[in-house]
């Protein structure tokens, strides 16, 4: 992993099945018009495990090594999830595709625990809702954006395998797109 200049932001997420990528692209095409009053998500579709954190190059390398160890030893491995319902976070207005399945939380616990033991994360937040963010609506237009998204074809429903872990990095204090994304294949 390229350490890059200091400081850098890093976040960790599970990659999503190709069907979720396709639906994400369909959503972004549908909200591309000037009157949708919605914001696109700046990362590829993903299921966040650890929100962005500011780290040094050395810390980023340590985190990378710890994640590789979890994957190499099979402590974090492939697992199945259920996808399907469209929901909205009331506070942020983010519309998301729900991710369900008993296997996702233990995988998240394992990663969060490893990060916490290194001083990079607090204990796992029980209220965390595993999800794939589709778009963020402006407050006055949440209902209509939700109707548009719910009416789209191609929404993935059913059981899918999660097979990859992603490490997103943004160098310096910039905002916007993430500079790099490394993928670790789960076994």
N, CA, C and O of each residue as an XYZ file, in Angstrom:
748
protein
N       0.852     -1.175      0.000
C       0.000      0.000      0.000
C       0.891      1.229      0.000
O       1.795      1.322      0.831
N       0.670      2.172     -0.899
C       1.431      3.402     -0.962
C       1.077      4.268      0.238
O      -0.093      4.587      0.447
N       2.071      4.650      1.026
C       1.820      5.417      2.240
C       1.386      6.840      1.937
O       0.579      7.390      2.687
N       1.880      7.459      0.878
C       1.461      8.805      0.517
C       1.880      9.834      1.543
O       2.458      9.488      2.574
N       1.591     11.106      1.268
C       1.962     12.184      2.192
C       1.066     12.187      3.430
O       0.003     11.567      3.446
N       1.510     12.891      4.455
C       0.726     13.017      5.680
C      -0.174     14.226      5.587
O       0.178     15.155      4.860
N      -1.281     14.291      6.247
C      -2.010     13.142      6.775
C      -2.840     12.504      5.662
O      -2.851     12.987      4.529
N      -3.511     11.452      5.984
C      -4.392     10.823      5.007
C      -5.630     10.293      5.714
O      -5.600      9.967      6.901
N      -6.714     10.215      4.961
C      -7.941      9.637      5.494
C      -8.071      8.237      4.935
O      -7.716      7.966      3.788
N      -8.585      7.357      5.770
C      -8.713      5.967      5.390
C     -10.058      5.466      5.880
O     -10.457      5.777      7.003
N     -10.761      4.704      5.069
C     -11.933      4.016      5.591
C     -12.028      2.624      5.000
O     -11.492      2.332      3.931
N     -12.735      1.772      5.741
C     -12.771      0.346      5.439
C     -14.213     -0.058      5.158
O     -15.134      0.332      5.875
N     -14.393     -0.845      4.105
C     -15.748     -1.240      3.715
C     -15.721     -2.609      3.043
O     -14.703     -3.026      2.491
N     -16.851     -3.293      3.101
C     -17.012     -4.503      2.312
C     -17.441     -4.080      0.918
O     -18.267     -3.181      0.760
N     -16.878     -4.732     -0.091
C     -17.316     -4.517     -1.467
C     -18.688     -5.175     -1.615
O     -19.072     -6.001     -0.787
N     -19.415     -4.818     -2.650
C     -20.772     -5.338     -2.825
C     -20.858     -6.194     -4.090
O     -19.995     -6.095     -4.963
N     -21.889     -7.027     -4.195
C     -22.052     -7.859     -5.396
C     -22.273     -7.000     -6.644
O     -22.712     -5.853     -6.553
N     -21.962     -7.574     -7.806
C     -22.093     -6.827     -9.073
C     -23.510     -6.334     -9.309
O     -23.702     -5.304     -9.956
N     -24.507     -7.045     -8.798
C     -25.898     -6.609     -8.960
C     -26.151     -5.296     -8.224
O     -26.931     -4.465     -8.688
N     -25.502     -5.110     -7.092
C     -25.637     -3.845     -6.351
C     -24.927     -2.714     -7.090
O     -25.401     -1.577     -7.078
N     -23.785     -3.013     -7.739
C     -23.101     -2.001     -8.562
C     -24.030     -1.543     -9.687
O     -24.158     -0.347     -9.949
N     -24.672     -2.498    -10.344
C     -25.551     -2.172    -11.470
C     -26.728     -1.317    -11.008
O     -27.086     -0.346    -11.676
N     -27.328     -1.666     -9.880
C     -28.458     -0.886     -9.383
C     -28.011      0.510     -8.960
O     -28.726      1.486     -9.188
N     -26.846      0.609     -8.350
C     -26.282      1.908     -7.955
C     -26.131      2.806     -9.193
O     -26.472      3.988     -9.149
N     -25.623      2.244    -10.287
C     -25.469      3.004    -11.537
C     -26.827      3.434    -12.076
O     -26.967      4.553    -12.570
N     -27.827      2.565    -11.987
C     -29.188      2.900    -12.433
C     -29.741      4.069    -11.615
O     -30.348      4.984    -12.169
N     -29.530      4.036    -10.304
C     -29.995      5.124     -9.430
C     -29.335      6.435     -9.833
O     -30.010      7.454     -9.970
N     -28.024      6.415    -10.021
C     -27.315      7.654    -10.345
C     -27.713      8.204    -11.713
O     -27.718      9.418    -11.915
N     -28.043      7.329    -12.642
C     -28.535      7.785    -13.943
C     -29.912      8.444    -13.780
O     -30.198      9.460    -14.413
N     -30.755      7.861    -12.933
C     -32.109      8.385    -12.724
C     -32.107      9.729    -12.007
O     -33.003     10.543    -12.228
N     -31.118      9.976    -11.154
C     -31.098     11.241    -10.392
C     -30.180     12.283    -11.024
O     -29.898     13.315    -10.415
N     -29.715     12.016    -12.237
C     -28.762     12.918    -12.881
C     -29.384     14.226    -13.344
O     -28.656     15.183    -13.608
N     -30.696     14.298    -13.450
C     -31.348     15.516    -13.934
C     -31.182     16.694    -12.989
O     -30.901     16.510    -11.805
N     -31.356     17.907    -13.509
C     -31.148     19.109    -12.698
C     -32.226     19.340    -11.632
O     -32.026     20.164    -10.740
N     -33.330     18.655    -11.701
C     -34.427     18.920    -10.762
C     -34.648     17.799     -9.751
O     -35.701     17.740     -9.116
N     -33.665     16.906     -9.593
C     -33.864     15.800     -8.661
C     -33.522     16.177     -7.230
O     -33.963     15.507     -6.296
N     -32.749     17.232     -7.038
C     -32.384     17.688     -5.695
C     -31.771     16.577     -4.864
O     -32.138     16.376     -3.706
N     -30.842     15.862     -5.460
C     -30.167     14.781     -4.749
C     -28.673     14.854     -5.022
O     -28.230     15.445     -6.007
N     -27.922     14.252     -4.147
C     -26.481     14.216     -4.240
C     -26.028     12.784     -4.458
O     -26.501     11.859     -3.798
N     -25.101     12.616     -5.397
C     -24.527     11.297     -5.624
C     -23.560     10.974     -4.488
O     -23.025     11.872     -3.837
N     -23.347      9.699     -4.264
C     -22.366      9.244     -3.291
C     -21.011      9.232     -3.990
O     -20.933      8.803     -5.141
N     -19.935      9.690     -3.333
C     -18.641      9.871     -3.976
C     -17.744      8.633     -3.997
O     -16.591      8.720     -4.421
N     -18.236      7.520     -3.562
C     -17.442      6.289     -3.595
C     -18.209      5.225     -4.357
O     -19.424      5.328     -4.522
N     -17.501      4.203     -4.822
C     -18.233      3.073     -5.400
C     -19.159      2.497     -4.331
O     -18.923      2.714     -3.143
N     -20.181      1.786     -4.715
C     -21.070      1.199     -3.708
C     -20.275      0.306     -2.755
O     -19.368     -0.415     -3.173
N     -20.627      0.365     -1.474
C     -19.897     -0.373     -0.456
C     -20.748     -0.490      0.804
O     -21.783      0.164      0.929
N     -20.300     -1.327      1.734
C     -20.918     -1.456      3.056
C     -19.853     -1.014      4.059
O     -18.882     -1.734      4.293
N     -20.032      0.156      4.646
C     -19.021      0.704      5.544
C     -18.834     -0.170      6.777
O     -19.797     -0.595      7.415
N     -17.575     -0.425      7.091
C     -17.212     -1.116      8.322
C     -16.660     -0.100      9.312
O     -17.043     -0.104     10.482
N     -15.765      0.771      8.854
C     -15.183      1.821      9.692
C     -15.209      3.114      8.909
O     -14.627      3.216      7.829
N     -15.899      4.113      9.472
C     -16.016      5.420      8.829
C     -14.630      6.050      8.676
O     -13.680      5.627      9.334
N     -14.512      7.064      7.804
C     -13.199      7.683      7.570
C     -12.511      8.132      8.857
O     -13.135      8.691      9.759
N     -11.210      7.871      8.910
C     -10.395      8.276     10.052
C      -9.108      8.884      9.528
O      -8.598      8.475      8.485
N      -8.588      9.856     10.250
C      -7.352     10.520      9.885
C      -6.183      9.728     10.477
O      -6.141      9.487     11.683
N      -5.243      9.328      9.631
C      -4.111      8.515     10.074
C      -2.827      9.002      9.410
O      -2.858      9.709      8.403
N      -1.694      8.606     10.001
C      -0.394      8.880      9.384
C      -0.085      7.745      8.405
O      -0.804      6.747      8.348
N       0.985      7.911      7.645
C       1.388      6.866      6.702
C       1.743      5.576      7.440
O       1.414      4.484      6.977
N       2.404      5.697      8.571
C       2.774      4.519      9.365
C       1.532      3.819      9.893
O       1.441      2.593      9.836
N       0.570      4.587     10.407
C      -0.669      4.004     10.908
C      -1.444      3.321      9.788
O      -1.999      2.240      9.988
N      -1.486      3.941      8.613
C      -2.181      3.346      7.467
C      -1.552      1.995      7.118
O      -2.260      1.036      6.812
N      -0.240      1.928      7.163
C       0.462      0.677      6.881
C       0.145     -0.378      7.945
O      -0.061     -1.546      7.618
N       0.107      0.031      9.208
C      -0.226     -0.895     10.297
C      -1.650     -1.441     10.143
O      -1.891     -2.632     10.343
N      -2.579     -0.570      9.790
C      -3.971     -0.990      9.591
C      -4.056     -1.960      8.425
O      -4.727     -2.989      8.511
N      -3.375     -1.630      7.334
C      -3.356     -2.506      6.166
C      -2.844     -3.889      6.546
O      -3.447     -4.900      6.184
N      -1.727     -3.934      7.278
C      -1.143     -5.217      7.686
C      -2.107     -6.008      8.566
O      -2.228     -7.224      8.418
N      -2.794     -5.321      9.485
C      -3.752     -5.996     10.374
C      -4.919     -6.579      9.583
O      -5.365     -7.693      9.856
N      -5.415     -5.818      8.594
C      -6.525     -6.312      7.769
C      -6.087     -7.499      6.920
O      -6.824     -8.476      6.786
N      -4.893     -7.415      6.349
C      -4.369     -8.544      5.560
C      -4.246     -9.785      6.438
O      -4.544    -10.892      5.990
N      -3.809     -9.610      7.689
C      -3.684    -10.741      8.607
C      -5.056    -11.361      8.897
O      -5.191    -12.584      8.927
N      -6.072    -10.515      9.110
C      -7.424    -11.035      9.360
C      -7.932    -11.851      8.172
O      -8.570    -12.889      8.351
N      -7.647    -11.375      6.964
C      -8.086    -12.082      5.758
C      -7.262    -13.353      5.559
O      -7.818    -14.417      5.287
N      -5.938    -13.245      5.694
C      -5.053    -14.402      5.465
C      -5.319    -15.539      6.442
O      -5.195    -16.708      6.076
N      -5.683    -15.211      7.684
C      -5.938    -16.251      8.685
C      -7.377    -16.756      8.653
O      -7.729    -17.681      9.386
N      -8.216    -16.148      7.801
C      -9.610    -16.578      7.685
C     -10.512    -16.050      8.784
O     -11.667    -16.462      8.889
N      -9.996    -15.133      9.613
C     -10.842    -14.543     10.667
C     -11.924    -13.658     10.059
O     -13.001    -13.500     10.633
N     -11.632    -13.086      8.903
C     -12.639    -12.386      8.095
C     -12.693    -13.147      6.781
O     -11.696    -13.229      6.063
N     -13.859    -13.703      6.464
C     -14.003    -14.571      5.297
C     -15.293    -14.229      4.550
O     -16.106    -13.436      5.026
N     -15.467    -14.828      3.390
C     -16.694    -14.631      2.609
C     -17.918    -14.955      3.445
O     -17.887    -15.821      4.319
N     -19.002    -14.237      3.155
C     -20.248    -14.487      3.872
C     -21.425    -14.037      3.021
O     -21.268    -13.253      2.085
N     -22.607    -14.545      3.359
C     -23.825    -14.217      2.608
C     -24.617    -13.130      3.316
O     -24.641    -13.051      4.544
N     -25.262    -12.297      2.516
C     -26.165    -11.263      3.027
C     -27.439    -11.271      2.191
O     -27.464    -11.794      1.077
N     -28.484    -10.687      2.740
C     -29.745    -10.465      2.020
C     -29.810     -8.996      1.630
O     -29.570     -8.123      2.465
N     -30.130     -8.714      0.377
C     -30.311     -7.349     -0.099
C     -31.758     -7.167     -0.539
O     -32.418     -8.133     -0.922
N     -32.251     -5.941     -0.486
C     -33.556     -5.756     -1.074
C     -34.357     -4.530     -0.748
O     -34.826     -3.868     -1.673
N     -34.547     -4.182      0.501
C     -35.455     -3.081      0.833
C     -34.772     -1.727      0.690
O     -33.588     -1.582      0.991
N     -35.522     -0.752      0.233
C     -35.056      0.631      0.172
C     -35.523      1.316      1.448
O     -36.704      1.261      1.792
N     -34.599      1.961      2.148
C     -34.928      2.680      3.367
C     -34.249      4.038      3.347
O     -33.465      4.334      2.445
N     -34.555      4.872      4.354
C     -33.977      6.201      4.438
C     -33.578      6.504      5.874
O     -34.321      6.221      6.814
N     -32.398      7.081      6.025
C     -31.991      7.582      7.328
C     -32.653      8.951      7.519
O     -32.470      9.851      6.700
N     -33.410      9.100      8.582
C     -34.164     10.326      8.825
C     -33.251     11.538      8.960
O     -33.533     12.585      8.377
N     -32.174     11.420      9.711
C     -31.311     12.561      9.988
C     -30.581     13.058      8.737
O     -30.587     14.256      8.451
N     -29.954     12.146      7.994
C     -29.130     12.560      6.851
C     -29.897     12.634      5.536
O     -29.459     13.305      4.601
N     -31.033     11.955      5.456
C     -31.771     11.906      4.196
C     -31.181     10.921      3.200
O     -31.597     10.893      2.042
N     -30.218     10.111      3.629
C     -29.601      9.140      2.730
C     -30.561      7.990      2.469
O     -31.110      7.400      3.400
N     -30.754      7.684      1.207
C     -31.527      6.512      0.810
C     -30.556      5.368      0.626
O     -29.480      5.535      0.051
N     -30.945      4.197      1.121
C     -30.022      3.081      1.067
C     -30.734      1.771      0.788
O     -31.940      1.628      0.989
N     -29.941      0.826      0.319
C     -30.387     -0.533      0.093
C     -30.011     -1.312      1.349
O     -28.844     -1.347      1.741
N     -30.998     -1.931      1.971
C     -30.728     -2.627      3.229
C     -29.888     -3.880      2.993
O     -30.009     -4.554      1.970
N     -29.040     -4.165      3.963
C     -28.186     -5.347      3.963
C     -28.511     -6.106      5.236
O     -28.362     -5.577      6.338
N     -28.950     -7.329      5.087
C     -29.337     -8.130      6.234
C     -28.595     -9.455      6.189
O     -28.065     -9.850      5.150
N     -28.565    -10.105      7.276
C     -27.915    -11.407      7.324
C     -27.079    -11.533      8.573
O     -26.313    -10.630      8.909
N     -27.219    -12.635      9.253
C     -26.544    -12.837     10.516
C     -25.034    -12.846     10.444
O     -24.373    -12.630     11.460
N     -24.471    -13.089      9.279
C     -23.019    -13.211      9.172
C     -22.297    -11.872      9.100
O     -21.098    -11.817      9.374
N     -22.978    -10.801      8.745
C     -22.269     -9.532      8.553
C     -21.779     -8.933      9.869
O     -20.664     -8.415      9.930
N     -22.576     -8.994     10.900
C     -22.169     -8.379     12.172
C     -20.925     -9.040     12.779
O     -20.026     -8.318     13.209
N     -20.827    -10.375     12.834
C     -19.584    -10.960     13.357
C     -18.347    -10.545     12.559
O     -17.281    -10.332     13.136
N     -18.483    -10.429     11.232
C     -17.353     -9.990     10.413
C     -16.966     -8.552     10.773
O     -15.783     -8.231     10.891
N     -17.972     -7.694     10.945
C     -17.711     -6.306     11.322
C     -17.090     -6.241     12.721
O     -16.144     -5.486     12.946
N     -17.618     -7.024     13.653
C     -17.070     -7.073     15.016
C     -15.579     -7.414     14.981
O     -14.782     -6.791     15.681
N     -15.211     -8.387     14.180
C     -13.822     -8.826     14.107
C     -12.913     -7.694     13.653
O     -11.853     -7.474     14.238
N     -13.321     -6.977     12.617
C     -12.512     -5.868     12.099
C     -12.463     -4.723     13.105
O     -11.386     -4.199     13.391
N     -13.612     -4.329     13.642
C     -13.663     -3.222     14.599
C     -12.830     -3.557     15.838
O     -12.105     -2.701     16.345
N     -12.928     -4.796     16.327
C     -12.146     -5.197     17.499
C     -10.640     -5.071     17.212
O      -9.889     -4.568     18.048
N     -10.209     -5.526     16.042
C      -8.790     -5.420     15.681
C      -8.354     -3.961     15.631
O      -7.271     -3.620     16.108
N      -9.189     -3.096     15.056
C      -8.854     -1.670     14.996
C      -8.847     -1.047     16.387
O      -7.982     -0.227     16.696
N      -9.807     -1.432     17.228
C      -9.883     -0.890     18.595
C      -8.639     -1.289     19.390
O      -8.122     -0.492     20.173
N      -8.163     -2.510     19.194
C      -6.970     -2.949     19.923
C      -5.732     -2.165     19.493
O      -4.738     -2.127     20.219
N      -5.786     -1.540     18.315
C      -4.686     -0.709     17.823
C      -4.913      0.767     18.151
O      -4.065      1.610     17.858
N      -6.070      1.077     18.766
C      -6.370      2.462     19.135
C      -7.071      3.263     18.061
O      -7.115      4.490     18.142
N      -7.624      2.597     17.048
C      -8.243      3.298     15.930
C      -9.762      3.270     15.907
O     -10.369      3.865     15.017
N     -10.383      2.603     16.849
C     -11.843      2.528     16.805
C     -12.369      2.310     18.218
O     -11.715      1.705     19.068
N     -13.552      2.816     18.432
C     -14.207      2.515     19.702
C     -14.947      1.199     19.528
O     -14.981      0.640     18.432
N     -15.528      0.714     20.589
C     -16.289     -0.524     20.502
C     -17.358     -0.444     19.439
O     -17.792      0.646     19.067
N     -17.774     -1.565     18.961
C     -18.771     -1.632     17.894
C     -20.065     -0.961     18.327
O     -20.558     -1.200     19.430
N     -20.602     -0.139     17.476
C     -21.847      0.571     17.747
C     -23.015     -0.343     17.413
O     -23.234     -0.686     16.251
N     -23.763     -0.736     18.438
C     -24.863     -1.692     18.253
C     -25.951     -1.177     17.308
O     -26.635     -1.970     16.661
N     -26.112      0.141     17.225
C     -27.158      0.698     16.381
C     -26.788      0.811     14.915
O     -27.597      1.272     14.111
N     -25.577      0.398     14.550
C     -25.138      0.487     13.162
C     -26.055     -0.325     12.262
O     -26.393     -1.468     12.570
N     -26.449      0.269     11.162
C     -27.322     -0.398     10.196
C     -26.489     -0.719      8.950
O     -26.179      0.184      8.174
N     -26.124     -1.983      8.747
C     -25.393     -2.315      7.519
C     -26.244     -1.945      6.299
O     -27.412     -2.320      6.208
N     -25.640     -1.202      5.361
C     -26.409     -0.697      4.218
C     -25.485     -0.322      3.072
O     -24.268     -0.232      3.235
N     -26.095     -0.103      1.900
C     -25.403      0.410      0.721
C     -26.072      1.740      0.382
O     -27.219      1.765     -0.063
N     -25.355      2.843      0.590
C     -25.925      4.161      0.305
C     -26.122      4.323     -1.196
O     -25.231      4.029     -1.992
N     -27.313      4.801     -1.564
C     -27.625      5.024     -2.979
C     -27.532      6.500     -3.354
O     -26.951      6.840     -4.384
N     -28.101      7.379     -2.526
C     -28.104      8.821     -2.791
C     -28.523      9.541     -1.523
O     -29.077      8.937     -0.605
N     -28.251     10.841     -1.483
C     -28.702     11.658     -0.354
C     -29.636     12.729     -0.881
O     -29.280     13.507     -1.765
N     -30.834     12.755     -0.326
C     -31.850     13.709     -0.774
C     -31.777     14.979      0.039
O     -31.429     14.957      1.220
N     -32.109     16.093     -0.603
C     -32.313     17.326      0.154
C     -33.569     17.136      0.992
O     -34.481     16.417      0.585
N     -33.625     17.764      2.143
C     -34.715     17.542      3.096
C     -36.102     17.737      2.489
O     -37.027     16.991      2.809
N     -36.253     18.722      1.627
C     -37.591     19.006      1.103
C     -38.016     18.062     -0.019
O     -39.147     18.151     -0.495
N     -37.146     17.173     -0.444
C     -37.479     16.323     -1.576
C     -37.249     14.842     -1.295
O     -37.098     14.058     -2.233
N     -37.220     14.449     -0.043
C     -36.930     13.058      0.312
C     -37.971     12.090     -0.220
O     -37.617     11.046     -0.767
N     -39.230     12.410     -0.071
C     -40.294     11.492     -0.465
C     -40.268     11.234     -1.971
O     -40.375     10.086     -2.402
N     -40.126     12.296     -2.778
C     -40.148     12.096     -4.229
C     -38.917     11.324     -4.704
O     -39.027     10.510     -5.621
N     -37.749     11.558     -4.103
C     -36.561     10.809     -4.498
C     -36.734      9.334     -4.144
O     -36.349      8.457     -4.917
N     -37.308      9.068     -2.988
C     -37.540      7.678     -2.596
C     -38.486      6.999     -3.588
O     -38.279      5.839     -3.944
N     -39.525      7.714     -4.037
C     -40.451      7.147     -5.019
C     -39.728      6.811     -6.319
O     -39.963      5.758     -6.911
N     -38.841      7.714     -6.764
C     -38.086      7.471     -7.996
C     -37.247      6.203     -7.849
O     -37.273      5.336     -8.722
N     -36.510      6.095     -6.756
C     -35.620      4.947     -6.562
C     -36.411      3.648     -6.415
O     -36.035      2.629     -6.994
N     -37.502      3.675     -5.648
C     -38.296      2.462     -5.470
C     -38.940      1.996     -6.773
O     -39.246      0.813     -6.924
N     -39.149      2.919     -7.716
C     -39.767      2.571     -8.988
C     -38.799      2.038    -10.030
O     -39.226      1.620    -11.106
N     -37.516      2.044     -9.736
C     -36.519      1.592    -10.712
C     -36.469      0.074    -10.805
O     -36.679     -0.638     -9.823
N     -36.184     -0.398    -12.007
C     -35.988     -1.830    -12.219
C     -34.565     -2.211    -11.821
O     -33.675     -1.363    -11.769
N     -34.369     -3.479    -11.545
C     -33.031     -4.000    -11.305
C     -32.572     -4.022     -9.861
O     -31.413     -4.331     -9.583
N     -33.476     -3.696     -8.930
C     -33.058     -3.721     -7.533
C     -32.688     -5.149     -7.139
O     -33.498     -6.062     -7.296
N     -31.466     -5.350     -6.628
C     -31.083     -6.712     -6.234
C     -31.855     -7.150     -4.991
O     -31.936     -6.421     -4.002
N     -32.407     -8.328     -5.061
C     -33.149     -8.886     -3.934
C     -32.706    -10.325     -3.745
O     -32.461    -11.048     -4.711
N     -32.607    -10.724     -2.503
C     -32.225    -12.099     -2.215
C     -30.843    -12.191     -1.617
O     -30.281    -11.204     -1.141
N     -30.301    -13.406     -1.649
C     -29.017    -13.673     -1.005
C     -27.863    -13.482     -1.978
O     -27.914    -13.922     -3.126
N     -26.819    -12.814     -1.492
C     -25.616    -12.547     -2.276
C     -24.400    -12.760     -1.391
O     -24.469    -12.621     -0.170
N     -23.283    -13.100     -2.025
C     -22.034    -13.298     -1.281
C     -21.213    -12.014     -1.256
O     -21.095    -11.313     -2.261
N     -20.652    -11.722     -0.091
C     -19.685    -10.633      0.059
C     -18.315    -11.297      0.004
O     -17.995    -12.149      0.833
N     -17.505    -10.899     -0.982
C     -16.258    -11.599     -1.267
C     -15.006    -10.737     -1.172
O     -13.894    -11.240     -1.326
N     -15.182     -9.426     -0.915
C     -14.021     -8.536     -0.897
C     -14.142     -7.488      0.207
O     -15.239     -7.085      0.594
N     -12.987     -7.064      0.699
C     -12.876     -5.966      1.653
C     -12.119     -4.848      0.952
O     -11.132     -5.106      0.263
N     -12.571     -3.605      1.119
C     -11.921     -2.469      0.462
C     -11.302     -1.544      1.498
O     -11.850     -1.336      2.581
N     -10.153     -0.996      1.142
C      -9.507      0.038      1.945
C      -9.430      1.273      1.052
O      -8.665      1.304      0.088
N     -10.224      2.287      1.379
C     -10.229      3.544      0.625
C      -9.261      4.521      1.285
O      -9.202      4.605      2.511
N      -8.498      5.264      0.470
C      -7.542      6.236      0.988
C      -7.698      7.561      0.237
O      -7.864      7.594     -0.983
N      -7.639      8.653      1.009
C      -7.604     10.001      0.430
C      -6.399     10.701      1.051
O      -6.313     10.834      2.272
N      -5.472     11.148      0.210
C      -4.243     11.771      0.701
C      -4.459     13.246      0.996
O      -5.216     13.927      0.303
N      -3.788     13.730      2.029
C      -3.896     15.128      2.417
C      -5.258     15.426      3.008
O      -5.963     14.516      3.444
N      -5.627     16.677      3.025
C      -6.888     17.105      3.633
C      -7.950     17.403      2.573
O      -8.926     18.098      2.856
N      -7.774     16.895      1.386
C      -8.720     17.158      0.301
C     -10.071     16.509      0.589
O     -10.196     15.652      1.464
N     -11.060     16.933     -0.155
C     -12.381     16.314     -0.065
C     -12.760     15.846     -1.464
O     -12.048     16.115     -2.432
N     -13.857     15.161     -1.561
C     -14.300     14.666     -2.867
C     -13.949     13.204     -3.046
O     -14.056     12.406     -2.115
N     -13.529     12.862     -4.253
C     -13.239     11.471     -4.596
C     -12.082     10.937     -3.757
O     -11.202     11.685     -3.331
N     -12.106      9.630     -3.532
C     -11.010      8.966     -2.829
C      -9.916      8.667     -3.833
O     -10.201      8.278     -4.965
N      -8.633      8.848     -3.420
C      -7.506      8.673     -4.330
C      -7.269      7.220     -4.716
O      -7.011      6.919     -5.881
N      -7.354      6.327     -3.749
C      -7.091      4.924     -4.047
C      -8.101      4.031     -3.345
O      -8.751      4.424     -2.376
N      -8.207      2.829     -3.862
C      -9.056      1.824     -3.254
C      -8.379      0.483     -3.475
O      -8.259      0.016     -4.607
N      -7.943     -0.127     -2.397
C      -7.322     -1.442     -2.491
C      -8.354     -2.496     -2.132
O      -9.152     -2.308     -1.214
N      -8.336     -3.592     -2.849
C      -9.285     -4.678     -2.615
C      -8.550     -5.897     -2.070
O      -7.555     -6.350     -2.636
N      -9.069     -6.420     -0.950
C      -8.555     -7.670     -0.392
C      -9.616     -8.736     -0.640
O     -10.762     -8.590     -0.216
N      -9.231     -9.801     -1.324
C     -10.164    -10.901     -1.612
C     -10.344    -11.774     -0.364
O      -9.371    -12.253      0.217
N     -11.598    -11.969      0.033
C     -11.896    -12.830      1.170
C     -11.899    -14.273      0.711
O     -12.196    -14.556     -0.450
N     -11.574    -15.183      1.602
C     -11.503    -16.617      1.255
C     -12.750    -17.327      1.691
O     -12.876    -18.535      1.487
